[in-house]
Amino acid sequence: MNDMSFEDITNLSPLNSSKSRRPSIFIKDANLRIHAPTPKEAFDLEKTHTFKNVLSNYLTEVNTLQHDADAQIQRLVAGETENLHEVMLAMDEAQTTFSLMMEIRNSLVDSYKEITRG
């Protein structure tokens, strides 16, 4: 058994490397580099990542995927493309995102009803 102390283990961690400029508990990316947002960054995130904006962006994305799938179906019917696989993938992606959106909607409605029963 290796007799390493807690300090020895934490010193080996990539989170405590000299490249880590700002120690914090906020994970920035998949490489586990740590980044604590500055007050300005936090304020900017608060403005752009509101519940309304996140939901609106998701609805826009779902709508775009639906229109893209429809356009691919129209091209397939018109004979402009013969790649049925790509059309089916676009249709499946649009259906999956729409189903997820409906589940989110149902959860929000249920939460609202629970809150209003209060």
DRENKE-272972 format. One record per atom (N, C-alpha, C): residue in three letters; atom name; x, y, z. Coordinates in steps of 0.05 Angstrom, whole numbers. Layout:
! DRENKE-272972
  res  atom      c1      c2      c3
  ALA    CA       X       Y       Z
...
***
This chain:
! DRENKE-272972
  res  atom      c1      c2      c3
  MET     N      17     -24       0
  MET    CA       0       0       0
  MET     C      18      25       0
  ASN     N      11      44     -16
  ASN    CA      26      69     -18
  ASN     C      19      88       5
  ASP     N      38     100      18
  ASP    CA      33     117      41
  ASP     C      34     146      32
  MET     N      16     154      15
  MET    CA      14     182       7
  MET     C      -5     197      24
  SER     N       1     222      31
  SER    CA     -17     238      47
  SER     C     -36     252      28
  PHE     N     -56     265      40
  PHE    CA     -76     280      25
  PHE     C     -62     302       9
  GLU     N     -43     316      22
  GLU    CA     -29     337       9
  GLU     C     -14     328     -16
  ASP     N      -2     304     -13
  ASP    CA      13     292     -36
  ASP     C      -6     287     -59
  ILE     N     -30     277     -54
  ILE    CA     -49     271     -75
  ILE     C     -59     296     -88
  THR     N     -66     316     -72
  THR    CA     -76     341     -83
  THR     C     -55     356     -99
  ASN     N     -30     353     -92
  ASN    CA      -8     366    -107
  ASN     C      -4     352    -134
  LEU     N     -12     327    -137
  LEU    CA     -10     313    -162
  LEU     C     -34     321    -181
  SER     N     -54     331    -170
  SER    CA     -78     337    -185
  SER     C     -73     358    -206
  PRO     N     -84     355    -231
  PRO    CA     -81     376    -251
  PRO     C     -95     402    -243
  LEU     N    -113     400    -224
  LEU    CA    -128     424    -215
  LEU     C    -110     443    -200
  ASN     N     -88     433    -188
  ASN    CA     -70     449    -173
  ASN     C     -44     456    -188
  SER     N     -45     453    -214
  SER    CA     -21     459    -229
  SER     C     -16     489    -231
  SER     N       8     496    -239
  SER    CA      14     524    -240
  SER     C      -1     538    -263
  LYS     N     -13     523    -281
  LYS    CA     -28     535    -303
  LYS     C     -56     545    -293
  SER     N     -65     535    -270
  SER    CA     -90     543    -260
  SER     C     -88     571    -247
  ARG     N     -98     591    -261
  ARG    CA     -95     618    -253
  ARG     C    -113     626    -230
  ARG     N    -138     618    -231
  ARG    CA    -157     626    -211
  ARG     C    -170     602    -198
  PRO     N    -162     595    -174
  PRO    CA    -174     572    -161
  PRO     C    -203     577    -154
  SER     N    -220     557    -159
  SER    CA    -248     560    -152
  SER     C    -261     533    -155
  ILE     N    -287     532    -150
  ILE    CA    -301     506    -153
  ILE     C    -316     505    -179
  PHE     N    -315     526    -196
  PHE    CA    -329     526    -221
  PHE     C    -312     512    -242
  ILE     N    -323     492    -255
  ILE    CA    -309     477    -276
  ILE     C    -314     491    -302
  LYS     N    -293     497    -316
  LYS    CA    -295     511    -341
  LYS     C    -298     493    -365
  ASP     N    -284     472    -367
  ASP    CA    -285     455    -391
  ASP     C    -280     426    -384
  ALA     N    -280     409    -405
  ALA    CA    -277     380    -401
  ALA     C    -249     373    -391
  ASN     N    -229     390    -393
  ASN    CA    -203     385    -383
  ASN     C    -200     390    -354
  LEU     N    -223     397    -341
  LEU    CA    -225     403    -313
  LEU     C    -207     426    -304
  ARG     N    -203     445    -322
  ARG    CA    -190     469    -313
  ARG     C    -210     485    -298
  ILE     N    -202     497    -277
  ILE    CA    -221     511    -260
  ILE     C    -221     541    -266
  HIS     N    -244     553    -265
  HIS    CA    -247     581    -272
  HIS     C    -270     593    -255
  ALA     N    -263     613    -240
  ALA    CA    -284     627    -225
  ALA     C    -290     652    -241
  PRO     N    -316     656    -248
  PRO    CA    -322     680    -263
  PRO     C    -318     706    -248
  THR     N    -309     725    -262
  THR    CA    -306     752    -250
  THR     C    -334     763    -246
  PRO     N    -336     784    -230
  PRO    CA    -363     796    -226
  PRO     C    -376     805    -253
  LYS     N    -360     816    -271
  LYS    CA    -371     824    -297
  LYS     C    -380     800    -313
  GLU     N    -364     778    -313
  GLU    CA    -372     754    -327
  GLU     C    -398     742    -315
  ALA     N    -400     742    -289
  ALA    CA    -423     732    -276
  ALA     C    -448     749    -283
  PHE     N    -445     775    -284
  PHE    CA    -467     792    -291
  PHE     C    -475     787    -320
  ASP     N    -456     785    -338
  ASP    CA    -462     779    -366
  ASP     C    -476     753    -369
  LEU     N    -467     732    -355
  LEU    CA    -480     706    -356
  LEU     C    -509     708    -345
  GLU     N    -512     724    -325
  GLU    CA    -539     727    -313
  GLU     C    -558     740    -333
  LYS     N    -548     759    -349
  LYS    CA    -565     773    -369
  LYS     C    -571     754    -392
  THR     N    -552     739    -402
  THR    CA    -556     723    -426
  THR     C    -567     696    -420
  HIS     N    -563     684    -397
  HIS    CA    -572     657    -391
  HIS     C    -596     658    -372
  THR     N    -615     675    -377
  THR    CA    -639     675    -362
  THR     C    -657     652    -370
  PHE     N    -676     645    -353
  PHE    CA    -694     623    -360
  PHE     C    -708     628    -386
  LYS     N    -717     653    -390
  LYS    CA    -731     660    -414
  LYS     C    -713     657    -439
  ASN     N    -688     666    -437
  ASN    CA    -670     664    -460
  ASN     C    -663     635    -467
  VAL     N    -658     619    -446
  VAL    CA    -651     591    -451
  VAL     C    -674     577    -464
  LEU     N    -698     581    -453
  LEU    CA    -722     568    -465
  LEU     C    -728     578    -493
  SER     N    -725     604    -497
  SER    CA    -729     615    -524
  SER     C    -709     604    -544
  ASN     N    -684     602    -536
  ASN    CA    -663     591    -554
  ASN     C    -669     562    -561
  TYR     N    -678     547    -541
  TYR    CA    -685     519    -546
  TYR     C    -708     516    -565
  LEU     N    -729     533    -561
  LEU    CA    -752     532    -579
  LEU     C    -744     539    -608
  THR     N    -726     559    -610
  THR    CA    -716     566    -637
  THR     C    -701     543    -650
  GLU     N    -685     530    -634
  GLU    CA    -670     507    -645
  GLU     C    -689     484    -653
  VAL     N    -709     479    -637
  VAL    CA    -729     458    -644
  VAL     C    -743     466    -670
  ASN     N    -751     491    -672
  ASN    CA    -765     500    -697
  ASN     C    -747     498    -721
  THR     N    -721     505    -718
  THR    CA    -702     503    -740
  THR     C    -699     474    -749
  LEU     N    -696     456    -730
  LEU    CA    -693     428    -737
  LEU     C    -718     417    -752
  GLN     N    -742     426    -743
  GLN    CA    -767     418    -756
  GLN     C    -767     428    -785
  HIS     N    -759     453    -789
  HIS    CA    -759     465    -816
  HIS     C    -738     451    -834
  ASP     N    -715     445    -822
  ASP    CA    -694     432    -838
  ASP     C    -703     404    -846
  ALA     N    -715     389    -828
  ALA    CA    -725     363    -835
  ALA     C    -746     365    -857
  ASP     N    -764     384    -855
  ASP    CA    -785     388    -875
  ASP     C    -772     395    -903
  ALA     N    -752     412    -902
  ALA    CA    -739     419    -927
  ALA     C    -725     395    -940
  GLN     N    -713     378    -923
  GLN    CA    -700     354    -934
  GLN     C    -720     335    -946
  ILE     N    -744     332    -933
  ILE    CA    -765     315    -944
  ILE     C    -774     326    -971
  GLN     N    -777     353    -973
  GLN    CA    -786     365    -998
  GLN     C    -765     360   -1020
  ARG     N    -739     362   -1013
  ARG    CA    -718     356   -1033
  ARG     C    -718     327   -1042
  LEU     N    -724     309   -1023
  LEU    CA    -725     281   -1030
  LEU     C    -748     275   -1049
  VAL     N    -771     287   -1043
  VAL    CA    -795     283   -1059
  VAL     C    -791     295   -1087
  ALA     N    -777     317   -1088
  ALA    CA    -773     331   -1114
  ALA     C    -750     317   -1130
  GLY     N    -737     298   -1118
  GLY    CA    -715     284   -1132
  GLY     C    -689     299   -1132
  GLU     N    -686     320   -1115
  GLU    CA    -662     335   -1114
  GLU     C    -640     321   -1098
  THR     N    -648     302   -1081
  THR    CA    -629     286   -1066
  THR     C    -638     257   -1065
  GLU     N    -619     239   -1064
  GLU    CA    -626     211   -1062
  GLU     C    -617     198   -1036
  ASN     N    -606     215   -1018
  ASN    CA    -595     205    -993
  ASN     C    -618     202    -972
  LEU     N    -631     180    -973
  LEU    CA    -653     174    -954
  LEU     C    -644     173    -926
  HIS     N    -619     164    -922
  HIS    CA    -608     161    -895
  HIS     C    -607     189    -881
  GLU     N    -596     209    -895
  GLU    CA    -594     236    -883
  GLU     C    -622     247    -877
  VAL     N    -641     242    -895
  VAL    CA    -668     252    -890
  VAL     C    -680     239    -866
  MET     N    -676     213    -863
  MET    CA    -687     199    -840
  MET     C    -674     209    -814
  LEU     N    -648     214    -815
  LEU    CA    -634     224    -791
  LEU     C    -644     251    -783
  ALA     N    -649     269    -803
  ALA    CA    -659     295    -797
  ALA     C    -687     293    -785
  MET     N    -704     276    -796
  MET    CA    -731     272    -786
  MET     C    -730     262    -757
  ASP     N    -712     242    -752
  ASP    CA    -710     231    -725
  ASP     C    -700     252    -705
  GLU     N    -680     267    -713
  GLU    CA    -670     288    -695
  GLU     C    -692     309    -689
  ALA     N    -707     317    -709
  ALA    CA    -728     336    -705
  ALA     C    -750     324    -686
  GLN     N    -757     299    -690
  GLN    CA    -777     286    -673
  GLN     C    -767     283    -644
  THR     N    -742     276    -641
  THR    CA    -730     273    -614
  THR     C    -730     300    -599
  THR     N    -721     321    -612
  THR    CA    -720     347    -599
  THR     C    -748     357    -593
  PHE     N    -767     351    -611
  PHE    CA    -795     360    -606
  PHE     C    -806     345    -582
  SER     N    -801     319    -580
  SER    CA    -810     303    -557
  SER     C    -798     313    -531
  LEU     N    -773     319    -531
  LEU    CA    -760     330    -507
  LEU     C    -772     357    -500
  MET     N    -778     374    -520
  MET    CA    -790     400    -514
  MET     C    -818     396    -501
  MET     N    -833     376    -511
  MET    CA    -859     371    -500
  MET     C    -857     361    -471
  GLU     N    -837     345    -465
  GLU    CA    -833     335    -438
  GLU     C    -826     358    -419
  ILE     N    -809     376    -429
  ILE    CA    -802     400    -413
  ILE     C    -826     417    -409
  ARG     N    -842     421    -429
  ARG    CA    -867     436    -427
  ARG     C    -886     424    -406
  ASN     N    -889     398    -407
  ASN    CA    -907     384    -388
  ASN     C    -896     387    -360
  SER     N    -870     385    -356
  SER    CA    -859     388    -329
  SER     C    -863     417    -319
  LEU     N    -860     436    -337
  LEU    CA    -864     464    -329
  LEU     C    -893     469    -321
  VAL     N    -912     458    -337
  VAL    CA    -940     462    -330
  VAL     C    -947     448    -304
  ASP     N    -937     424    -299
  ASP    CA    -941     410    -274
  ASP     C    -930     426    -250
  SER     N    -906     437    -254
  SER    CA    -894     453    -233
  SER     C    -910     478    -227
  TYR     N    -919     491    -248
  TYR    CA    -936     515    -245
  TYR     C    -962     509    -230
  LYS     N    -975     486    -237
  LYS    CA    -999     478    -223
  LYS     C    -994     472    -194
  GLU     N    -971     460    -188
  GLU    CA    -964     454    -160
  GLU     C    -959     479    -144
  ILE     N    -946     498    -156
  ILE    CA    -940     523    -143
  ILE     C    -965     539    -138
  THR     N    -983     540    -157
  THR    CA   -1008     555    -154
  THR     C   -1027     542    -134
  ARG     N   -1025     516    -130
  ARG    CA   -1042     503    -110
  ARG     C   -1033     512     -82
  GLY     N   -1008     518     -80
  GLY    CA    -994     527     -57
  GLY     C   -1002     527     -31
***
